[in-house]
Amino acid sequence: DLDLHLQRCQQLSVTVLTDHQDLSNTDLKTITNSTAPQQYRIRAKLRTYKPQKLHQSVKLRCPKCNSLQEVPDRDDFDSILRGSAGAASNPELHNTSWYESVTWTTQDQKQREITIHFVKHDEMLQHPEDTLLMIEGGTLKEIWKLSKRFKCVIPVRSTEDDLELLDLSAPFLLQGNVKYYGCKQCSTPKPVKSLSSLAAEQQPSWEPTEIAQVLGIELLQYVFIMKFTLVDETGALKAYLLDY
């Protein structure tokens, strides 16, 4: 548990924070007065670390513009889904040459209409574990159920001409327990019919990177970021950790 480990590090009088046994120890003052890049071995106390909660260290980074953003919480996703649930599915977009559509009405008080488009391969439906589907009008709970059974789930809505992705504040793709997001600034979303080119491949793999590319989405990466304040008798140093 990293939270507990960091707390223990703060309690220790001296903490070795890097390995590099072949290097001698360098004072922090010397490091702050040096030009980068250099490699050092230090002995220092851990004064502070941020964020305090481990889950807050996970961010989304765009590899193109290098922007960082918080991972949206489930309430944000749920709100976007509810906002699109009222729009009716366009029947003219059902049952095309590359997907098969099924529509039903829920039995709850709101009697929502849900439409699922199952992408076909060689005019045949694939096994669930190999299937990409698109859903209109689904709730967060319903989408999670589908993502556990089918390989890929893409939330969509109808326009007059084609299906389109939801607001990029929501994940554009769900695969198992993983949600994939696109950069609002660098993405240029294309109509969902762009996926038909992947469906026509000999063995569609439905890899998130390929799906993002054909849909004009700049895929955001999950990154782990922390900031430390290190001190010794000569000074203080801010240290940043970023990993994928």
C-alpha positions in Angstrom: 0.0 0.0 0.0 1.7 3.2 -1.2 -0.2 5.5 1.1 1.0 3.5 4.1 4.5 3.3 2.7 4.8 7.0 2.2 3.5 7.7 5.8 6.2 5.4 7.1 8.8 7.2 5.0 7.8 10.5 6.6 8.3 9.0 10.0 11.8 7.8 9.4 14.6 10.2 10.1 16.5 9.4 6.9 15.2 7.7 3.8 17.2 6.5 0.8 15.0 7.5 -2.2 17.2 6.3 -5.1 19.3 3.2 -5.7 22.5 4.0 -7.8 24.9 2.3 -5.4 27.8 3.2 -7.8 27.3 6.9 -7.1 28.3 8.9 -4.1 25.7 11.0 -2.2 25.1 14.5 -3.5 23.8 17.4 -1.4 20.5 18.9 -2.5 22.0 22.4 -2.7 24.5 21.1 -5.3 21.6 19.5 -7.3 19.5 22.7 -7.3 22.5 24.7 -8.6 23.3 22.2 -11.4 21.9 22.1 -14.9 19.8 19.2 -16.1 20.1 16.4 -17.1 22.3 14.8 -14.5 22.1 11.6 -12.4 22.5 11.8 -8.7 22.2 9.6 -5.6 20.8 11.3 -2.5 20.0 10.8 1.1 17.1 13.0 2.2 14.1 13.2 4.4 10.6 13.1 2.9 8.9 16.3 4.1 5.7 16.2 2.1 4.0 14.3 -0.7 1.0 15.1 -2.9 -1.6 14.0 -3.5 -2.5 12.5 -0.1 -4.9 9.9 -1.6 -3.4 7.3 -4.0 -6.3 7.3 -6.4 -5.9 11.1 -6.9 -2.5 10.4 -8.5 -4.0 8.9 -11.6 -4.6 11.4 -14.4 -5.3 11.5 -18.1 -2.6 12.8 -20.4 -2.8 13.6 -24.1 0.4 12.5 -25.9 -0.1 15.1 -28.6 -0.6 18.4 -26.6 0.7 17.1 -23.3 -2.3 18.4 -21.4 -3.3 16.7 -18.1 -6.8 16.3 -16.8 -8.6 14.6 -13.9 -10.2 11.2 -14.6 -14.0 12.0 -14.8 -16.0 10.3 -12.0 -19.0 8.0 -12.6 -21.4 10.8 -11.8 -20.1 12.8 -14.8 -20.5 9.8 -17.1 -24.0 9.1 -15.7 -25.1 12.7 -16.3 -24.0 12.6 -19.9 -25.8 9.3 -20.5 -29.0 10.6 -18.9 -28.8 13.7 -21.1 -28.7 11.6 -24.3 -31.2 9.0 -23.1 -34.2 11.2 -24.0 -33.3 11.4 -27.7 -35.1 8.9 -29.9 -33.1 6.5 -32.0 -33.4 7.1 -35.7 -35.0 3.9 -37.3 -33.4 4.8 -40.6 -30.0 4.0 -39.1 -30.9 0.5 -37.9 -29.8 -2.8 -39.5 -27.2 -1.6 -41.9 -24.8 -3.8 -43.9 -22.3 -3.9 -41.1 -24.4 -4.0 -37.9 -27.6 -5.5 -36.7 -29.9 -3.5 -34.4 -32.2 -4.4 -31.6 -34.6 -2.0 -29.8 -36.7 -2.5 -26.7 -38.5 -0.5 -24.1 -37.6 -0.7 -20.4 -40.2 -1.8 -17.9 -39.5 1.0 -15.4 -41.7 4.1 -15.0 -39.8 6.1 -17.6 -40.1 3.4 -20.2 -36.9 4.3 -21.8 -36.1 3.1 -25.3 -32.7 1.3 -25.7 -31.2 0.4 -29.0 -28.1 -1.8 -29.4 -26.3 -2.1 -32.7 -24.2 -5.3 -32.9 -21.3 -5.0 -35.4 -21.2 -7.9 -37.8 -18.3 -9.6 -39.5 -18.8 -11.3 -42.9 -22.5 -10.6 -42.5 -22.5 -12.7 -39.3 -22.7 -11.8 -35.6 -19.6 -12.8 -33.7 -19.3 -14.5 -30.3 -19.9 -11.9 -27.5 -16.2 -12.0 -26.4 -15.3 -10.8 -30.0 -18.2 -8.4 -30.5 -18.2 -4.6 -30.7 -21.5 -3.0 -30.0 -22.9 0.5 -29.9 -25.7 1.5 -27.5 -28.2 4.3 -27.5 -30.2 5.3 -24.4 -28.4 3.0 -22.0 -27.8 3.9 -18.3 -24.4 3.5 -16.6 -25.5 0.3 -15.0 -26.7 -1.2 -18.3 -23.5 -0.3 -20.1 -21.3 -1.8 -17.3 -23.3 -5.1 -17.6 -22.7 -5.1 -21.4 -19.0 -4.3 -21.1 -18.5 -7.4 -18.9 -20.0 -9.7 -21.5 -19.0 -8.2 -24.8 -15.5 -7.2 -26.0 -16.2 -3.4 -26.7 -19.0 -1.0 -25.9 -19.4 2.4 -27.6 -22.1 4.8 -26.3 -23.7 6.7 -29.2 -26.6 8.8 -30.2 -28.6 9.2 -33.5 -28.4 12.1 -35.9 -30.3 12.5 -39.2 -27.4 10.9 -41.1 -25.4 8.6 -38.9 -24.6 7.5 -35.3 -22.2 9.8 -33.5 -20.1 9.6 -30.3 -21.3 11.4 -27.1 -19.5 14.3 -25.5 -15.8 13.5 -25.1 -16.2 14.2 -21.4 -17.5 10.7 -21.4 -15.5 7.6 -22.4 -15.9 6.9 -26.1 -15.1 3.2 -25.5 -15.4 0.7 -22.7 -13.5 -2.6 -22.7 -14.0 -4.7 -19.6 -13.3 -2.5 -16.6 -11.3 0.0 -18.6 -12.8 3.3 -19.9 -11.0 5.0 -22.8 -11.2 8.8 -23.2 -10.3 11.2 -26.1 -8.7 14.6 -26.0 -11.3 17.3 -26.6 -8.6 19.6 -28.0 -6.8 17.3 -30.4 -9.7 15.0 -31.5 -11.8 15.5 -34.6 -14.6 12.9 -34.1 -15.7 11.2 -37.3 -19.1 9.5 -38.0 -19.4 6.1 -36.4 -19.8 4.5 -39.9 -16.0 4.9 -40.0 -15.8 1.7 -37.9 -17.1 -0.3 -40.9 -13.6 -0.4 -42.3 -12.4 -2.3 -39.2 -15.4 -4.6 -39.4 -14.4 -5.5 -42.9 -11.0 -6.7 -41.9 -10.3 -10.4 -42.0 -10.0 -10.7 -38.2 -11.2 -7.6 -36.5 -9.2 -7.2 -33.3 -11.1 -4.2 -32.0 -8.0 -2.7 -30.3 -8.7 0.7 -28.6 -5.8 2.4 -30.5 -7.3 1.3 -33.9 -10.8 2.2 -32.9 -9.6 5.6 -31.8 -7.7 6.2 -35.0 -10.6 5.5 -37.4 -13.0 7.6 -35.2 -10.6 10.6 -35.3 -9.9 10.4 -31.5 -6.6 11.3 -29.9 -6.5 8.6 -27.2 -5.7 9.9 -23.7 -3.2 7.9 -21.6 -3.6 7.0 -18.0 -0.6 8.3 -16.1 0.5 8.2 -12.4 1.8 11.4 -11.0 3.1 12.4 -7.6 5.1 15.4 -6.1 7.6 15.0 -3.2 9.4 17.6 -1.1 12.8 16.3 -0.1 15.1 18.0 2.4 18.6 17.6 3.8 20.8 19.9 5.9 21.7 21.9 2.7 18.3 22.7 1.2 15.0 21.4 -0.2 14.1 19.8 -3.6 10.8 19.3 -5.3 10.7 15.9 -7.0 8.1 14.8 -9.5 7.2 11.2 -10.5 5.4 10.5 -13.8 4.8 7.0 -15.1 2.4 5.1 -17.3 
